[in-house]
Amino acid sequence: MNWMCYLLIYCGMCYLVFICIYVYNMWKGKDIIDEEPKVKIMFFLVVPPLLPILFPVFFISDRISKRKETIRNREEEQKKNELKAKIGLRPDENYMCFSHMGGAGVIKCADCGYEEKITSFTHGSYSCTIGRQCPNCYAFVVEYNESEKYHCFGDAEEDFVCRKCGTIIRKKEEAISKGNDDPLFCPKCHSARLHYHMIYIT
């Protein structure tokens, strides 16, 4: 919001105060000229002069919030680009992660052409199926998670063992909500250039 917007808001609030006084006098059956001096002083001498003092506070608070958001976005973008460089991607390329997928579908590697049907996250009436990727052999596996909330993941009650290589995945370490900092890799060539085509979602 620029200064013009704040000026318009200020004028609008002053006009609203005037309308309130007018309606109050009409309701009381008095003319606005016959209003008591104390009420006039309260509304026209006390309230309007306070508004220009409050608006700069709102303006500064708004600018500080936007500044913090800009800095936070810049830092997140920098971290993401550093991660992309680490896994061999260009800044304009994106990587796949479970938290951005959902449902079940087919994942395909753009480098070697490997394809595999995987599950990201599906839920039933009393349980959900969570997709995982083994950090050792990069195999895509699933975990059946019972939850009292049904549509949520629930807390992991025990460790998860990869059915392919036997690697133990500790509690909550490889959950579906891993965030943007945990990319998925091709099980064959370990490339991060993957594409996901969702077939269905529940």
C-alpha positions, -999 to +999 in steps of 0.1 A: +000+000+000+014+034-010+008+068+007-022+075-016-040+045-003-034+055+033-047+090+025-078+077+010-084+054+040-079+084+063-104+105+044-128+077+043-126+072+081-131+109+087-161+108+065-174+078+083-170+096+116-190+125+103-217+102+091-219+084+124-223+118+142-250+128+117-269+095+121-266+098+159-281+133+158-309+123+135-317+094+157-318+117+188-339+142+168-313+169+171-296+191+145-259+186+141-253+222+150-269+217+184-245+188+192-229+192+226-194+207+226-178+177+243-190+153+216-177+177+189-143+179+206-141+142+210-148+133+173-134+163+154-105+173+176-094+140+192-102+112+168-093+126+134-059+139+145-050+105+159-056+087+126-025+102+108-004+089+137-018+054+134-014+051+096+024+055+096+025+027+121+005+005+099+026+015+069+059+008+086+046-026+099+035-035+064+068-026+049+087-045+076+066-076+070+071-074+032+109-069+038+111-100+060+091-120+035+114-109+007+145-118+027+130-152+036+121-160+000+156-150-012+172-173+014+149-202+005+156-196-032+194-196-025+192-228-005+171-244-032+196-234-059+225-247-038+207-280-035+200-282-072+237-276-080+246-303-055+224-329-072+233-319-107+204-297-117+203-263-133+186-234-115+157-235-139+151-272-134+129-286-106+132-318-086+104-341-074+096-348-038+067-367-021+053-336-005+046-321-040+031-352-056+002-370-040-019-399-052-004-428-072+011-427-107+042-433-128+075-417-123+099-415-152+136-405-154+145-379-180+181-392-183+178-430-186+141-434-193+134-456-163+097-459-154+080-472-123+046-471-108+048-456-074+025-444-046+030-410-031+001-408-007-034-425-007-058-429+021-086-453+028-113-453+054-091-461+084-056-461+071-033-445+045-005-456+022+027-436+023+053-436-003+090-438+007+123-440-010+151-460+005+181-438+012+205-467+005+192-485-027+168-457-039+140-482-042+105-469-040+085-487-013+052-481+006+042-481+042+007-488+054+000-464+083-029-468+106-041-435+120-069-425+144-074-394+122-077-416+091-068-388+066-036-379+085-003-397+086-002-403+124+029-409+145+053-437+134+051-465+161+080-485+148+109-484+124+104-491+087+125-517+069+132-515+031+118-547+015+145-546-011+178-541+007+168-544+044+178-508+053+161-496+085+144-463+081+140-447+115+108-431+128+097-400+110+130-397+091+116-405+057+080-395+061+061-382+031+061-346+044+099-344+039+097-309+025+115-294-005+150-302+007+146-340+001+145-347-037+137-381-051+162-400-073+160-425-101+165-460-087+186-470-118+209-440-126+203-419-094+194-388-115+171-362-100+156-353-133+123-371-128+088-365-141+056-377-124+023-385-140-005-390-114-030-417-124-054-414-095-058-397-061-079-405-031 
